[in-house]
Amino acid sequence: MQHRTAIIAVALVATATLSAQGIPMPAKQLEKFAPMLGAWEGEGVAISEPGGPEMPWKAKSKMSKTLNGFFIREETVVDFSPAIETPLVMTNIFGWDPEKKAYVHFGIENVGIATQKTVTFEGDKLVITDAGITAGQAFLERGIVQVKDDVYSFKVERGVGANPLFTHVEGTMKRSKTADASFGPKTDVAFIENFGGDRMAKLDFLVGERRLDGTMCPAPGAPEMTIGAHETVKMIYGGQAMVSHVLGDPIAGMKWEGLNFMAWNETKQCYDSCAISNMGEFQVAEARMVGDDMVFNSVYTQGGQTSVVRSVLEVEGGKPVRIYTDHMTGSHKTTRNFDAKLKPAQAKK
């Protein structure tokens, strides 16, 4: 899986690699998700702490291929009413990294967080694990999903601090022809008001339509190329997360397309960013405001070489005006492989 950029606009560099690398194909490993594709609805219970009361829930979910089948996208809406009137809404992205020979994941929630979990398959069981900090305490959890005859069951076990492990969430989903978990007014809400919204509000200057035009160098020593794209950026989940869509200008009859998801990381005090594309690229970065500008840093391995990448989004008068990317790959000379100007644009029809 190619890793190129810190934000979705910069990921346009992938388009220029086509002539040298050929057209990539979706990984066969993603076929493991085939039994889970489609619309689902079901119910279950959630428990917030060991020995705590059970909270019933009902949910609708849809899992589908996206970006030419290079990724699996899951949209889920969980209803806890009447106990909690606001639904819990989540987007999860699954892909495959051929460099690490492992599945990759990135998720955003209207709780105001982004997640990056470890994903594996054991036979027909999908196992998703995570560990980190929640409310100042260390936690770990494991989710197991299994599909049989158009019904899938799942259980999430969790441990917080030194407290006993417990079943956090459990339920059953059935295949449905009518379940709708798509994004809309009813799901454009914050589950916890201002949990990450105040930090995300500082990125309002990114919202809107813009045109990107610039140059890029796909590899050290390669000739410089001219590229362009249209980007649309929106706040979602009541301002708790951001999503952008980029459509590149045609190159050799092909169009590069990408999505970027971003949410606030309270523990690291940064914005977690994940860019994916219809070329199979998966790029996770940490973003921070530096003065008026925004800086994205990431580390990845490709072709056996480690690269560190920094993208700088320059802001003038509250508007993004330029973005450039510097690469330090292996022992090669540092290169500026991307540099582009940004201008406001009209929405594409």
C-alpha positions in Angstrom: 0.0 0.0 0.0 1.5 3.3 -1.0 1.8 6.0 1.6 2.4 9.4 0.3 0.8 12.3 2.1 -0.2 13.9 5.3 -3.5 15.2 4.2 -5.9 14.2 1.4 -5.1 17.1 -0.9 -1.4 16.3 -1.0 -2.2 12.6 -1.7 -2.6 13.6 -5.4 1.0 12.6 -5.8 -0.2 9.1 -6.2 -1.7 9.9 -9.5 1.7 10.5 -11.0 3.1 7.2 -10.0 0.8 5.3 -12.3 3.0 5.4 -15.4 5.9 3.9 -13.4 4.1 1.4 -11.2 1.0 0.4 -13.3 -2.5 0.4 -12.0 -2.7 -1.2 -8.6 -5.5 -3.7 -7.8 -7.5 -4.2 -4.5 -5.9 -6.8 -2.2 -7.4 -10.3 -2.2 -7.2 -10.2 1.6 -10.2 -7.8 1.6 -12.4 -10.6 0.3 -12.5 -11.8 3.9 -15.0 -9.0 4.5 -17.4 -10.3 1.8 -19.8 -12.0 4.2 -20.2 -8.7 6.1 -21.0 -6.6 3.1 -24.6 -5.2 2.9 -27.1 -3.6 5.3 -27.8 -4.9 8.8 -29.9 -4.2 11.8 -30.1 -5.7 15.3 -30.0 -5.1 19.0 -28.0 -5.9 22.1 -26.8 -4.5 25.4 -24.0 -2.3 26.6 -22.4 -2.0 30.0 -20.1 0.9 30.9 -18.3 -0.7 33.9 -17.9 -4.1 35.6 -21.1 -5.0 37.4 -22.9 -2.0 35.9 -26.5 -2.0 34.6 -27.2 -3.2 31.1 -28.3 -0.5 28.6 -30.3 -1.9 25.6 -29.6 -0.6 22.2 -30.8 -1.0 18.6 -28.5 -0.4 15.6 -28.4 -0.1 11.8 -25.2 -0.7 9.9 -24.0 -0.8 6.3 -20.7 -2.2 5.1 -19.6 -1.6 1.5 -16.6 -1.4 -0.8 -15.3 2.1 -1.5 -12.7 3.8 -3.7 -12.6 1.1 -6.4 -12.7 -1.7 -3.8 -9.5 -0.8 -2.1 -11.2 -0.2 1.2 -14.2 -1.4 3.2 -16.4 1.3 4.7 -18.7 0.7 7.6 -21.4 3.2 8.7 -23.2 2.4 12.0 -25.9 4.2 13.9 -26.7 3.0 17.5 -29.9 4.0 19.2 -30.0 4.0 23.0 -33.3 5.7 23.4 -35.1 6.4 25.6 -32.1 6.3 28.0 -30.1 8.5 25.6 -31.8 10.4 22.9 -28.7 11.2 20.8 -27.5 8.2 18.6 -23.9 7.0 18.6 -22.7 7.3 15.0 -19.5 5.7 13.7 -17.5 5.4 10.4 -14.9 2.7 10.2 -12.4 2.2 7.3 -10.7 -1.2 6.7 -7.9 -1.8 4.2 -4.8 -3.9 3.6 -1.1 -2.9 3.9 1.0 -5.2 1.6 4.2 -3.7 3.1 3.3 -4.8 6.6 1.2 -7.7 5.4 -1.6 -6.6 7.8 -5.0 -5.1 7.8 -5.3 -1.4 8.6 -8.1 0.5 10.3 -9.2 4.1 11.0 -12.5 5.2 12.6 -14.2 8.3 13.6 -17.2 8.7 16.0 -19.6 11.4 17.0 -18.2 11.0 20.5 -15.4 13.2 19.1 -12.6 10.7 18.7 -10.6 8.9 16.1 -9.6 5.3 16.5 -6.8 3.1 15.0 -7.3 -0.5 15.9 -5.6 -3.8 15.1 -7.6 -6.0 12.8 -7.1 -9.8 12.2 -9.1 -12.7 11.0 -9.1 -16.1 12.7 -10.9 -18.4 10.2 -14.3 -16.8 9.8 -14.0 -14.6 12.9 -13.0 -10.9 12.7 -11.0 -9.9 15.7 -10.5 -6.2 16.5 -8.3 -5.1 19.4 -7.3 -1.8 20.9 -5.4 -0.4 23.8 -4.7 3.2 25.0 -5.9 5.9 27.4 -9.5 6.7 28.2 -10.5 9.4 30.8 -6.9 9.3 32.0 -6.8 5.6 32.6 -5.2 2.8 30.6 -7.7 0.5 28.8 -7.7 -2.5 26.5 -10.5 -4.2 24.6 -11.2 -7.0 22.1 -14.1 -7.4 19.8 -15.0 -10.6 18.0 -17.4 -10.7 15.1 -18.7 -13.8 13.4 -21.2 -14.1 10.5 -23.3 -17.2 10.0 -26.4 -17.5 7.7 -27.1 -13.8 7.3 -26.7 -13.2 11.0 -23.7 -11.8 12.7 -23.0 -11.8 16.4 -20.4 -9.8 18.2 -19.0 -9.2 21.6 -16.6 -6.5 22.9 -14.7 -7.2 26.1 -12.9 -4.4 27.9 -10.6 -3.6 30.9 -10.0 -0.2 32.4 -7.1 0.4 34.8 -6.7 -2.6 37.1 -10.5 -3.2 37.2 -11.8 -6.7 36.2 -12.3 -7.4 32.5 -16.0 -7.3 31.5 -18.3 -7.7 28.5 -18.7 -4.1 27.3 -21.0 -4.6 24.3 -22.8 -7.6 23.0 -25.4 -8.1 20.3 -26.7 -9.7 17.2 -27.3 -8.2 13.7 -29.5 -9.6 10.9 -29.2 -8.9 7.2 -31.7 -6.3 6.1 -33.0 -4.8 2.9 -34.3 -1.7 4.5 -31.8 -0.7 7.2 -30.3 2.8 6.4 -27.2 3.8 8.2 -26.2 6.5 5.7 -25.1 9.9 6.8 -28.0 12.5 7.1 -29.5 15.1 9.3 -30.5 12.6 12.0 -26.9 11.4 12.3 -25.2 14.8 12.0 -25.2 15.2 15.7 -22.6 15.2 18.5 -23.0 12.4 21.1 -21.2 14.4 23.7 -21.5 18.1 23.1 -18.1 19.9 22.6 -16.1 16.8 23.6 -13.8 17.5 20.6 -16.0 20.1 18.9 -14.2 23.2 20.4 -10.9 22.0 18.9 -12.5 21.0 15.6 -14.1 24.4 15.4 -10.6 25.9 15.0 -10.5 24.1 11.7 -13.6 25.8 10.3 -11.2 27.7 7.9 -10.7 24.4 6.0 -14.5 24.0 5.3 -15.6 24.7 1.7 -14.7 24.1 -1.9 -11.2 24.8 -3.3 -9.1 24.3 -6.3 -5.5 22.9 -6.0 -2.9 23.4 -8.7 0.8 22.6 -8.4 3.7 20.3 -9.1 5.0 17.1 -7.7 7.9 14.7 -8.1 6.8 11.1 -7.6 10.3 9.8 -6.6 13.9 11.1 -6.1 15.3 12.0 -9.5 12.0 11.7 -11.3 10.9 14.6 -13.6 8.5 17.1 -12.1 4.8 16.9 -13.1 1.9 19.3 -13.1 -1.2 18.2 -11.2 -4.5 19.6 -10.1 -7.7 18.7 -8.2 -10.9 19.8 -6.6 -11.4 19.4 -2.9 -14.6 19.6 -0.8 -14.3 19.8 3.0 -17.2 19.3 5.4 -17.7 19.1 9.2 -19.8 16.1 10.3 -21.2 14.6 13.4 -22.2 18.0 14.8 -18.8 19.4 14.3 -17.0 16.5 16.0 -15.1 15.3 12.9 -14.1 16.5 9.4 -14.2 14.7 6.1 -12.8 15.8 2.7 -13.2 14.5 -0.8 -10.6 15.1 -3.5 -11.0 14.4 -7.2 -7.9 14.8 -9.3 -7.7 16.0 -12.8 -7.5 13.2 -15.4 -4.0 11.9 -16.0 -3.6 9.4 -18.9 -7.4 8.9 -18.9 -7.6 8.1 -15.2 -8.8 10.1 -12.2 -7.3 10.0 -8.7 -9.9 10.1 -5.9 -9.4 10.3 -2.2 -11.1 10.8 1.1 -9.6 12.2 4.3 -11.1 11.8 7.9 -10.0 13.9 10.8 -10.8 14.2 14.5 -9.3 15.5 17.7 -7.0 13.3 19.8 -7.2 14.6 23.4 -4.5 12.3 24.7 -1.9 13.4 22.2 -3.3 16.9 21.9 -3.3 16.7 18.1 -5.6 16.0 15.2 -5.6 12.4 13.9 -5.8 12.4 10.1 -6.3 9.5 7.8 -6.2 9.7 4.0 -7.2 6.9 1.6 -7.4 6.7 -2.2 -8.6 4.7 -5.1 -5.0 3.7 -5.7 -4.9 1.8 -2.3 -3.0 4.5 -0.4 -3.5 4.6 3.4 -1.8 7.5 5.2 -2.2 8.3 8.9 -0.7 11.5 10.3 -0.7 13.7 13.3 -1.7 17.3 12.6 -1.1 20.4 14.8 -1.6 24.1 14.5 1.7 26.0 14.4 0.9 29.7 14.5 -1.6 30.2 11.7 -0.4 27.2 9.7 -1.1 23.5 10.1 1.6 20.9 10.1 1.1 17.2 9.4 3.8 14.6 10.4 3.9 10.9 9.5 6.2 7.9 9.3 5.8 4.9 7.0 7.7 2.1 5.3 7.6 1.4 1.6 9.9 -0.8 -0.5 11.8 -1.7 2.6 12.8 2.0 3.3 11.5 4.2 6.1 10.2 7.7 5.3 9.4 10.6 7.4 7.0 13.1 5.8 6.0 16.6 6.8 3.3 18.6 5.0 2.7 22.3 5.8 -0.6 24.0 5.1 0.0 27.7 4.9 -2.8 30.0 6.0 -3.2 33.7 5.2 -6.1 35.8 6.2 -7.9 32.8 7.6 -7.7 30.9 4.3 -5.5 28.0 3.2 -3.3 29.3 0.3 -0.5 26.8 -0.2 0.6 23.3 0.8 3.9 21.6 0.4 5.4 18.3 1.4 9.0 17.3 2.3 10.1 13.7 2.3 13.2 12.1 4.0 13.3 8.5 2.6 16.0 6.1 3.7 19.4 7.6 3.2 18.3 9.6 0.1 18.5 13.4 -0.1 15.6 15.3 1.4 13.1 16.2 -1.3 10.2 18.6 -1.6 8.0 16.3 -3.7 4.8 18.4 -3.7 4.0 22.1 -3.8 0.6 23.6 -4.7 -1.5 26.7 -4.4 -5.1 26.6 -3.1 -7.9 28.9 -4.2 -11.6 29.0 -3.4 -13.8 27.2 -6.0 -17.4 26.6 -6.9 -19.0 23.3 -5.9 -18.8 20.7 -8.6 -22.1 19.5 -10.0 
